Amino acid sequence: MIKIVLVAAATLGMVVGETTRAPQTPATPATTATAAAGEFVWHDLVIHDPAASRTFYGSLFGWTFQAAKGVEPNYTIIKQDGYPIGGIVKAADAETVPQWLSYVMVSDVDRAIEGFKESGGRVYRGPLDVRKDLRIAVVGDAQGAPLGLANRGPATRAAKVPPINRWLWMEYVALDPAPALTFYSRVLGYTSEVLETRQGRSYHLLKTDRPRAGLFGTLWKREASLWLPYVRVDDADAMATRATALGGRVVLAPSADTRNGSLAIVLDPAGAPLALQEFPFERNARR
């Protein structure tokens, strides 16, 4: 059983408006709106050696780090070009699996928790009021994938393609795709459609008011499903090579058969998965 801690998401409210836009969706002008249910808004790295992670991600993406107060002690804010994009928290014990924990907006944290429990998931920690307008929890689904839940009020968000080395997209890597689709339709209200099928594998697009994430069957051996965050990069090949040189491992190398060679999936030195994606990934749009 994967163990997880509730991270110090007090800073989540600072960036809840930063849009993660589907690679299939073109950019639109900036808007002011309530952060929508189903929108991924924050990412925390749960890790045993934060210092080593700072070295790896700082060298890979040029991210910088700032100590901050929060729910967990010794919480670190991750910044890209001075903008807070996530955090790092030290794992509580040796049994905690290194991973990126992503937070999704829900209309009611308590109701979402009950939905997870009724559908075969579990609650790892929470719910907790981080501040008067921010309530969070950490849950796991029926296939063992951890997920953060958050609810807060209006935020100004820039609906745009993110800069290089910021979060671009989310995907669910499923041990069993069919029940995962049913689960998230029930607990988060996602609708889905098959975007493409190749070599017997289907890629599903998860949507609320617009595309929010993708879902596909796992491409490498895992004990549980996971939510996989994507970082926009300018060269997937070069970044995968750099990640390997820094102690990481490539589990999906760029290939002409997958988005024209624009995608790599890597594990950081501790084993936390992360996707590296060029955008746009159409070859004639990038070259």
BALOBA-1460 file (C-alpha; in Angstrom, 3 decimals):
// residues 287
<rec num="1" residu="m" x="0.000" y="0.000" z="0.000"/>
<rec num="2" residu="i" x="1.387" y="3.397" z="-0.981"/>
<rec num="3" residu="k" x="1.772" y="5.748" z="1.949"/>
<rec num="4" residu="i" x="1.409" y="9.481" z="1.484"/>
<rec num="5" residu="v" x="1.582" y="12.608" z="3.591"/>
<rec num="6" residu="l" x="-0.491" y="15.748" z="3.359"/>
<rec num="7" residu="v" x="1.868" y="18.383" z="2.073"/>
<rec num="8" residu="a" x="2.065" y="22.031" z="2.988"/>
<rec num="9" residu="a" x="-0.292" y="23.399" z="0.398"/>
<rec num="10" residu="a" x="-0.789" y="26.813" z="1.983"/>
<rec num="11" residu="t" x="0.935" y="28.287" z="-1.048"/>
<rec num="12" residu="l" x="-1.501" y="26.497" z="-3.358"/>
<rec num="13" residu="g" x="-3.784" y="29.517" z="-3.092"/>
<rec num="14" residu="m" x="-1.068" y="31.683" z="-4.629"/>
<rec num="15" residu="v" x="-1.164" y="29.832" z="-7.947"/>
<rec num="16" residu="v" x="-4.540" y="28.155" z="-8.100"/>
<rec num="17" residu="g" x="-5.257" y="30.241" z="-11.171"/>
<rec num="18" residu="e" x="-2.298" y="28.986" z="-13.202"/>
<rec num="19" residu="t" x="-3.955" y="27.083" z="-16.036"/>
<rec num="20" residu="t" x="-2.863" y="23.636" z="-17.130"/>
<rec num="21" residu="r" x="-4.147" y="23.508" z="-20.673"/>
<rec num="22" residu="a" x="-4.670" y="20.417" z="-22.785"/>
<rec num="23" residu="p" x="-2.079" y="20.040" z="-25.540"/>
<rec num="24" residu="q" x="-5.034" y="19.704" z="-27.940"/>
<rec num="25" residu="t" x="-6.509" y="23.092" z="-26.912"/>
<rec num="26" residu="p" x="-5.231" y="26.403" z="-28.357"/>
<rec num="27" residu="a" x="-4.428" y="29.331" z="-26.097"/>
<rec num="28" residu="t" x="-7.077" y="31.965" z="-25.367"/>
<rec num="29" residu="p" x="-6.877" y="35.474" z="-23.872"/>
<rec num="30" residu="a" x="-6.522" y="35.860" z="-20.115"/>
<rec num="31" residu="t" x="-9.733" y="35.653" z="-18.088"/>
<rec num="32" residu="t" x="-10.853" y="36.186" z="-14.527"/>
<rec num="33" residu="a" x="-12.976" y="33.299" z="-13.247"/>
<rec num="34" residu="t" x="-13.463" y="30.825" z="-10.469"/>
<rec num="35" residu="a" x="-10.958" y="27.978" z="-10.629"/>
<rec num="36" residu="a" x="-13.039" y="25.202" z="-12.167"/>
<rec num="37" residu="a" x="-13.770" y="21.778" z="-10.743"/>
<rec num="38" residu="g" x="-11.539" y="19.223" z="-12.417"/>
<rec num="39" residu="e" x="-8.695" y="21.711" z="-12.941"/>
<rec num="40" residu="f" x="-5.222" y="20.702" z="-11.702"/>
<rec num="41" residu="v" x="-3.693" y="23.591" z="-9.800"/>
<rec num="42" residu="w" x="-0.630" y="22.539" z="-7.772"/>
<rec num="43" residu="h" x="2.067" y="19.858" z="-7.611"/>
<rec num="44" residu="d" x="4.134" y="18.712" z="-4.631"/>
<rec num="45" residu="l" x="7.083" y="16.345" z="-4.683"/>
<rec num="46" residu="v" x="6.990" y="13.898" z="-1.764"/>
<rec num="47" residu="i" x="10.555" y="12.668" z="-1.399"/>
<rec num="48" residu="h" x="13.026" y="11.235" z="1.119"/>
<rec num="49" residu="d" x="15.986" y="13.467" z="0.224"/>
<rec num="50" residu="p" x="14.804" y="17.010" z="-0.567"/>
<rec num="51" residu="a" x="18.371" y="18.301" z="-0.954"/>
<rec num="52" residu="a" x="19.123" y="15.749" z="-3.690"/>
<rec num="53" residu="s" x="15.837" y="16.596" z="-5.405"/>
<rec num="54" residu="r" x="16.655" y="20.296" z="-5.378"/>
<rec num="55" residu="t" x="19.964" y="19.506" z="-7.082"/>
<rec num="56" residu="f" x="18.302" y="17.297" z="-9.712"/>
<rec num="57" residu="y" x="15.397" y="19.572" z="-10.612"/>
<rec num="58" residu="g" x="17.446" y="22.731" z="-10.341"/>
<rec num="59" residu="s" x="19.959" y="21.297" z="-12.795"/>
<rec num="60" residu="l" x="17.284" y="19.860" z="-15.102"/>
<rec num="61" residu="f" x="14.855" y="22.782" z="-15.324"/>
<rec num="62" residu="g" x="16.640" y="25.698" z="-13.682"/>
<rec num="63" residu="w" x="14.028" y="25.721" z="-10.919"/>
<rec num="64" residu="t" x="14.872" y="27.611" z="-7.749"/>
<rec num="65" residu="f" x="13.719" y="26.875" z="-4.217"/>
<rec num="66" residu="q" x="12.563" y="28.828" z="-1.191"/>
<rec num="67" residu="a" x="11.898" y="27.621" z="2.349"/>
<rec num="68" residu="a" x="8.327" y="28.250" z="3.492"/>
<rec num="69" residu="k" x="5.999" y="27.597" z="6.391"/>
<rec num="70" residu="g" x="3.073" y="25.268" z="5.898"/>
<rec num="71" residu="v" x="1.230" y="22.203" z="7.132"/>
<rec num="72" residu="e" x="4.410" y="20.114" z="7.013"/>
<rec num="73" residu="p" x="7.755" y="21.191" z="8.521"/>
<rec num="74" residu="n" x="10.651" y="22.142" z="6.245"/>
<rec num="75" residu="y" x="8.384" y="22.739" z="3.245"/>
<rec num="76" residu="t" x="10.114" y="24.094" z="0.131"/>
<rec num="77" residu="i" x="8.438" y="26.167" z="-2.576"/>
<rec num="78" residu="i" x="9.552" y="25.470" z="-6.145"/>
<rec num="79" residu="k" x="9.869" y="28.507" z="-8.394"/>
<rec num="80" residu="q" x="10.424" y="28.899" z="-12.107"/>
<rec num="81" residu="d" x="11.610" y="32.361" z="-13.134"/>
<rec num="82" residu="g" x="10.495" y="33.593" z="-9.713"/>
<rec num="83" residu="y" x="6.961" y="32.195" z="-10.021"/>
<rec num="84" residu="p" x="5.804" y="29.565" z="-7.459"/>
<rec num="85" residu="i" x="4.797" y="26.371" z="-9.267"/>
<rec num="86" residu="g" x="4.932" y="23.637" z="-6.618"/>
<rec num="87" residu="g" x="6.613" y="22.361" z="-3.500"/>
<rec num="88" residu="i" x="8.838" y="19.708" z="-1.978"/>
<rec num="89" residu="v" x="8.088" y="17.914" z="1.279"/>
<rec num="90" residu="k" x="10.177" y="15.282" z="3.023"/>
<rec num="91" residu="a" x="8.508" y="11.871" z="3.160"/>
<rec num="92" residu="a" x="7.297" y="10.876" z="6.617"/>
<rec num="93" residu="d" x="8.920" y="7.429" z="6.653"/>
<rec num="94" residu="a" x="10.810" y="4.899" z="4.551"/>
<rec num="95" residu="e" x="7.593" y="3.274" z="3.295"/>
<rec num="96" residu="t" x="6.394" y="6.402" z="1.498"/>
<rec num="97" residu="v" x="6.796" y="6.018" z="-2.257"/>
<rec num="98" residu="p" x="8.587" y="8.992" z="-3.916"/>
<rec num="99" residu="q" x="6.064" y="10.719" z="-6.147"/>
<rec num="100" residu="w" x="4.589" y="13.937" z="-7.450"/>
<rec num="101" residu="l" x="1.290" y="14.629" z="-5.684"/>
<rec num="102" residu="s" x="-1.024" y="16.739" z="-7.844"/>
<rec num="103" residu="y" x="-3.997" y="18.720" z="-6.535"/>
<rec num="104" residu="v" x="-7.288" y="18.958" z="-8.410"/>
<rec num="105" residu="m" x="-10.052" y="21.464" z="-7.729"/>
<rec num="106" residu="v" x="-13.374" y="20.101" z="-6.457"/>
<rec num="107" residu="s" x="-16.552" y="21.967" z="-5.553"/>
<rec num="108" residu="d" x="-16.723" y="20.324" z="-2.118"/>
<rec num="109" residu="v" x="-13.744" y="18.518" z="-0.556"/>
<rec num="110" residu="d" x="-15.816" y="16.621" z="2.001"/>
<rec num="111" residu="r" x="-18.293" y="15.387" z="-0.579"/>
<rec num="112" residu="a" x="-15.451" y="14.353" z="-2.904"/>
<rec num="113" residu="i" x="-13.838" y="12.398" z="-0.057"/>
<rec num="114" residu="e" x="-17.069" y="10.466" z="0.492"/>
<rec num="115" residu="g" x="-17.212" y="9.728" z="-3.219"/>
<rec num="116" residu="f" x="-13.700" y="8.302" z="-3.158"/>
<rec num="117" residu="k" x="-14.506" y="6.096" z="-0.177"/>
<rec num="118" residu="e" x="-17.811" y="4.881" z="-1.615"/>
<rec num="119" residu="s" x="-16.084" y="4.009" z="-4.917"/>
<rec num="120" residu="g" x="-13.312" y="1.923" z="-3.365"/>
<rec num="121" residu="g" x="-10.735" y="4.635" z="-2.676"/>
<rec num="122" residu="r" x="-9.336" y="5.756" z="0.652"/>
<rec num="123" residu="v" x="-8.422" y="8.891" z="2.576"/>
<rec num="124" residu="y" x="-4.768" y="9.325" z="3.431"/>
<rec num="125" residu="r" x="-5.163" y="12.537" z="5.369"/>
<rec num="126" residu="g" x="-7.565" y="15.437" z="5.886"/>
<rec num="127" residu="p" x="-9.778" y="17.211" z="5.191"/>
<rec num="128" residu="l" x="-7.948" y="20.219" z="6.570"/>
<rec num="129" residu="d" x="-8.541" y="23.968" z="6.438"/>
<rec num="130" residu="v" x="-5.172" y="25.421" z="5.485"/>
<rec num="131" residu="r" x="-6.647" y="28.903" z="5.721"/>
<rec num="132" residu="k" x="-10.147" y="30.342" z="5.774"/>
<rec num="133" residu="d" x="-10.665" y="30.039" z="2.013"/>
<rec num="134" residu="l" x="-8.682" y="26.864" z="1.303"/>
<rec num="135" residu="r" x="-9.667" y="23.304" z="2.262"/>
<rec num="136" residu="i" x="-7.588" y="20.326" z="1.143"/>
<rec num="137" residu="a" x="-7.237" y="16.564" z="1.535"/>
<rec num="138" residu="v" x="-5.180" y="13.699" z="0.118"/>
<rec num="139" residu="v" x="-6.971" y="10.608" z="-1.130"/>
<rec num="140" residu="g" x="-6.177" y="7.462" z="-3.072"/>
<rec num="141" residu="d" x="-8.322" y="5.896" z="-5.766"/>
<rec num="142" residu="a" x="-9.315" y="2.251" z="-6.195"/>
<rec num="143" residu="q" x="-6.104" y="1.538" z="-8.167"/>
<rec num="144" residu="g" x="-3.820" y="3.094" z="-5.564"/>
<rec num="145" residu="a" x="-3.141" y="6.445" z="-7.237"/>
<rec num="146" residu="p" x="-2.777" y="9.320" z="-4.720"/>
<rec num="147" residu="l" x="-4.452" y="12.629" z="-5.482"/>
<rec num="148" residu="g" x="-4.795" y="15.945" z="-3.683"/>
<rec num="149" residu="l" x="-8.195" y="17.631" z="-3.444"/>
<rec num="150" residu="a" x="-8.605" y="21.372" z="-3.011"/>
<rec num="151" residu="n" x="-11.380" y="23.932" z="-2.872"/>
<rec num="152" residu="r" x="-11.089" y="27.708" z="-2.809"/>
<rec num="153" residu="g" x="-12.777" y="30.849" z="-4.145"/>
<rec num="154" residu="p" x="-12.257" y="33.073" z="-7.202"/>
<rec num="155" residu="a" x="-8.832" y="33.496" z="-8.726"/>
<rec num="156" residu="t" x="-7.329" y="35.369" z="-11.642"/>
<rec num="157" residu="r" x="-5.951" y="32.936" z="-14.135"/>
<rec num="158" residu="a" x="-4.044" y="33.367" z="-17.354"/>
<rec num="159" residu="a" x="-5.440" y="30.921" z="-19.911"/>
<rec num="160" residu="k" x="-2.303" y="30.478" z="-21.971"/>
<rec num="161" residu="v" x="0.308" y="27.998" z="-23.031"/>
<rec num="162" residu="p" x="2.770" y="27.891" z="-20.130"/>
<rec num="163" residu="p" x="6.415" y="28.904" z="-20.557"/>
<rec num="164" residu="i" x="9.174" y="26.335" z="-20.981"/>
<rec num="165" residu="n" x="9.883" y="24.379" z="-17.765"/>
<rec num="166" residu="r" x="6.396" y="24.930" z="-16.290"/>
<rec num="167" residu="w" x="3.501" y="22.515" z="-15.903"/>
<rec num="168" residu="l" x="1.691" y="21.775" z="-19.148"/>
<rec num="169" residu="w" x="-0.716" y="18.866" z="-18.686"/>
<rec num="170" residu="m" x="-1.826" y="15.900" z="-16.569"/>
<rec num="171" residu="e" x="-2.352" y="12.256" z="-17.418"/>
<rec num="172" residu="y" x="-3.593" y="9.247" z="-15.503"/>
<rec num="173" residu="v" x="-1.417" y="6.166" z="-16.026"/>
<rec num="174" residu="a" x="-3.767" y="3.261" z="-15.346"/>
<rec num="175" residu="l" x="-3.167" y="-0.330" z="-14.398"/>
<rec num="176" residu="d" x="-6.690" y="-0.929" z="-15.725"/>
<rec num="177" residu="p" x="-8.115" y="1.914" z="-17.846"/>
<rec num="178" residu="a" x="-11.801" y="0.897" z="-18.016"/>
<rec num="179" residu="p" x="-12.583" y="0.960" z="-14.266"/>
<rec num="180" residu="a" x="-10.447" y="4.093" z="-13.879"/>
<rec num="181" residu="l" x="-12.673" y="5.887" z="-16.398"/>
<rec num="182" residu="t" x="-15.755" y="4.803" z="-14.475"/>
<rec num="183" residu="f" x="-14.206" y="5.811" z="-11.141"/>
<rec num="184" residu="y" x="-13.306" y="9.358" z="-12.178"/>
<rec num="185" residu="s" x="-16.570" y="9.885" z="-13.983"/>
<rec num="186" residu="r" x="-18.289" y="9.118" z="-10.681"/>
<rec num="187" residu="v" x="-16.053" y="10.983" z="-8.217"/>
<rec num="188" residu="l" x="-14.860" y="14.009" z="-10.242"/>
<rec num="189" residu="g" x="-17.523" y="14.234" z="-12.923"/>
<rec num="190" residu="y" x="-15.144" y="13.767" z="-15.850"/>
<rec num="191" residu="t" x="-16.576" y="12.825" z="-19.208"/>
<rec num="192" residu="s" x="-14.251" y="11.023" z="-21.599"/>
<rec num="193" residu="e" x="-13.664" y="10.340" z="-25.241"/>
<rec num="194" residu="v" x="-11.124" y="8.213" z="-27.104"/>
<rec num="195" residu="l" x="-8.756" y="10.611" z="-28.825"/>
<rec num="196" residu="e" x="-6.741" y="7.929" z="-30.608"/>
<rec num="197" residu="t" x="-5.918" y="4.225" z="-30.564"/>
<rec num="198" residu="r" x="-2.518" y="2.875" z="-31.565"/>
<rec num="199" residu="q" x="-1.127" y="-0.636" z="-31.272"/>
<rec num="200" residu="g" x="-4.177" y="-1.691" z="-29.303"/>
<rec num="201" residu="r" x="-3.827" y="1.124" z="-26.755"/>
<rec num="202" residu="s" x="-6.406" y="3.883" z="-26.443"/>
<rec num="203" residu="y" x="-5.745" y="7.410" z="-25.269"/>
<rec num="204" residu="h" x="-8.730" y="8.900" z="-23.429"/>
<rec num="205" residu="l" x="-9.346" y="12.615" z="-22.964"/>
<rec num="206" residu="l" x="-10.914" y="13.564" z="-19.609"/>
<rec num="207" residu="k" x="-13.095" y="16.672" z="-19.677"/>
<rec num="208" residu="t" x="-15.277" y="18.924" z="-17.565"/>
<rec num="209" residu="d" x="-16.000" y="22.298" z="-19.182"/>
<rec num="210" residu="r" x="-12.898" y="21.670" z="-21.304"/>
<rec num="211" residu="p" x="-10.095" y="19.068" z="-21.516"/>
<rec num="212" residu="r" x="-8.396" y="18.570" z="-18.149"/>
<rec num="213" residu="a" x="-6.249" y="15.413" z="-18.456"/>
<rec num="214" residu="g" x="-5.562" y="12.278" z="-20.432"/>
<rec num="215" residu="l" x="-5.764" y="8.601" z="-19.450"/>
<rec num="216" residu="f" x="-3.962" y="5.567" z="-20.854"/>
<rec num="217" residu="g" x="-2.755" y="2.117" z="-19.799"/>
<rec num="218" residu="t" x="0.648" y="2.029" z="-18.131"/>
<rec num="219" residu="l" x="3.671" y="1.621" z="-20.382"/>
<rec num="220" residu="w" x="6.014" y="0.383" z="-17.666"/>
<rec num="221" residu="k" x="5.699" y="-2.004" z="-14.729"/>
<rec num="222" residu="r" x="4.036" y="-0.467" z="-11.675"/>
<rec num="223" residu="e" x="2.344" y="-1.650" z="-8.505"/>
<rec num="224" residu="a" x="-0.298" y="1.090" z="-8.623"/>
<rec num="225" residu="s" x="-1.760" y="3.604" z="-11.030"/>
<rec num="226" residu="l" x="-0.638" y="7.233" z="-10.817"/>
<rec num="227" residu="w" x="-1.384" y="10.773" z="-11.877"/>
<rec num="228" residu="l" x="1.510" y="11.928" z="-14.075"/>
<rec num="229" residu="p" x="2.337" y="15.654" z="-14.358"/>
<rec num="230" residu="y" x="3.794" y="17.066" z="-17.577"/>
<rec num="231" residu="v" x="6.434" y="19.784" z="-17.852"/>
<rec num="232" residu="r" x="6.751" y="21.734" z="-21.082"/>
<rec num="233" residu="v" x="10.284" y="21.457" z="-22.522"/>
<rec num="234" residu="d" x="11.912" y="22.753" z="-25.684"/>
<rec num="235" residu="d" x="13.619" y="19.450" z="-26.614"/>
<rec num="236" residu="a" x="12.395" y="16.135" z="-25.193"/>
<rec num="237" residu="d" x="15.426" y="14.190" z="-26.457"/>
<rec num="238" residu="a" x="17.910" y="16.587" z="-24.902"/>
<rec num="239" residu="m" x="16.016" y="16.792" z="-21.623"/>
<rec num="240" residu="a" x="15.705" y="13.007" z="-21.339"/>
<rec num="241" residu="t" x="19.451" y="12.718" z="-21.924"/>
<rec num="242" residu="r" x="20.103" y="15.380" z="-19.298"/>
<rec num="243" residu="a" x="17.792" y="13.659" z="-16.796"/>
<rec num="244" residu="t" x="19.731" y="10.420" z="-17.281"/>
<rec num="245" residu="a" x="23.056" y="12.177" z="-16.806"/>
<rec num="246" residu="l" x="21.723" y="13.644" z="-13.553"/>
<rec num="247" residu="g" x="20.822" y="10.209" z="-12.197"/>
<rec num="248" residu="g" x="17.309" y="9.726" z="-13.550"/>
<rec num="249" residu="r" x="15.961" y="6.983" z="-15.795"/>
<rec num="250" residu="v" x="13.987" y="7.104" z="-19.036"/>
<rec num="251" residu="v" x="10.937" y="4.802" z="-19.099"/>
<rec num="252" residu="l" x="9.521" y="6.130" z="-22.382"/>
<rec num="253" residu="a" x="12.060" y="7.521" z="-24.825"/>
<rec num="254" residu="p" x="11.049" y="9.982" z="-27.548"/>
<rec num="255" residu="s" x="9.753" y="8.051" z="-30.549"/>
<rec num="256" residu="a" x="8.370" y="9.023" z="-33.928"/>
<rec num="257" residu="d" x="5.345" y="6.844" z="-33.134"/>
<rec num="258" residu="t" x="4.454" y="8.942" z="-30.062"/>
<rec num="259" residu="r" x="3.618" y="12.589" z="-30.752"/>
<rec num="260" residu="n" x="6.339" y="12.885" z="-33.383"/>
<rec num="261" residu="g" x="9.091" y="12.279" z="-30.848"/>
<rec num="262" residu="s" x="8.040" y="15.173" z="-28.643"/>
<rec num="263" residu="l" x="7.407" y="13.187" z="-25.420"/>
<rec num="264" residu="a" x="9.650" y="11.485" z="-22.868"/>
<rec num="265" residu="i" x="8.661" y="9.983" z="-19.528"/>
<rec num="266" residu="v" x="11.407" y="9.825" z="-16.926"/>
<rec num="267" residu="l" x="11.908" y="8.784" z="-13.334"/>
<rec num="268" residu="d" x="13.923" y="11.131" z="-11.158"/>
<rec num="269" residu="p" x="16.807" y="9.598" z="-9.136"/>
<rec num="270" residu="a" x="14.376" y="8.653" z="-6.343"/>
<rec num="271" residu="g" x="11.902" y="7.056" z="-8.769"/>
<rec num="272" residu="a" x="9.235" y="9.786" z="-9.012"/>
<rec num="273" residu="p" x="7.724" y="9.785" z="-12.554"/>
<rec num="274" residu="l" x="7.518" y="12.940" z="-14.662"/>
<rec num="275" residu="a" x="6.666" y="13.604" z="-18.327"/>
<rec num="276" residu="l" x="8.690" y="15.931" z="-20.549"/>
<rec num="277" residu="q" x="6.615" y="17.302" z="-23.412"/>
<rec num="278" residu="e" x="7.372" y="19.679" z="-26.264"/>
<rec num="279" residu="f" x="4.445" y="21.865" z="-27.241"/>
<rec num="280" residu="p" x="3.145" y="22.178" z="-29.824"/>
<rec num="281" residu="f" x="4.142" y="18.637" z="-30.682"/>
<rec num="282" residu="e" x="3.295" y="18.737" z="-34.389"/>
<rec num="283" residu="r" x="6.662" y="18.536" z="-36.120"/>
<rec num="284" residu="n" x="5.971" y="21.331" z="-38.631"/>
<rec num="285" residu="a" x="4.910" y="23.620" z="-35.772"/>
<rec num="286" residu="r" x="8.093" y="23.064" z="-33.776"/>
<rec num="287" residu="r" x="10.770" y="22.885" z="-36.432"/>
